[in-house]
Amino acid sequence: MKPLRLRSISVVLVFLLAGVLARQGLVAQRAAASYDLVIRGGTVYDGSGRDPVATDVALLGDRIALIGAIPAGAGKQEINARGQP
């Protein structure tokens, strides 16, 4: 392989890596957004007939904004629903 071609491939890989890292930063930034309410560890039924899962739910206004692992302190109000029927 010629040195110039190897250098070109290296430059492309650096840009791809930078893009991936930037995207991960954007995802992390979105996840750290402030929600009005976070319900932690509640039992969630998705309506598909699958077994329920214990997870977090974030609300923003009157809408569900996120379902899944939500960073601590992300909600203005937080409710611990673990172990509740």
Steps between C-alpha positions, in 0.01 A plus 500: 500500500636842410572745786263760352211252486567389858500863610166559322346199672631624835344843445164344413511281811578802719198687359276197548614464860446872562147467362420204723635678808306816417180300457549330836542843658171615349320190627644548848401867492141410408484243778611759755214733405270617773167321524199612702458158661703179510341182632777257592481121495132475420345200328443587136263309271557588135174355369670241280413204722863459612586477866516835682837655582616711793641823359492880523251728326556874445220747437534842342180696524217256434708269278721198558845624398717197571468141618814324624801578716485869590791675674458592867377853555354532151150574630370809677296249701587134544288214630646165607256235383722198571311223673161669463213278385 
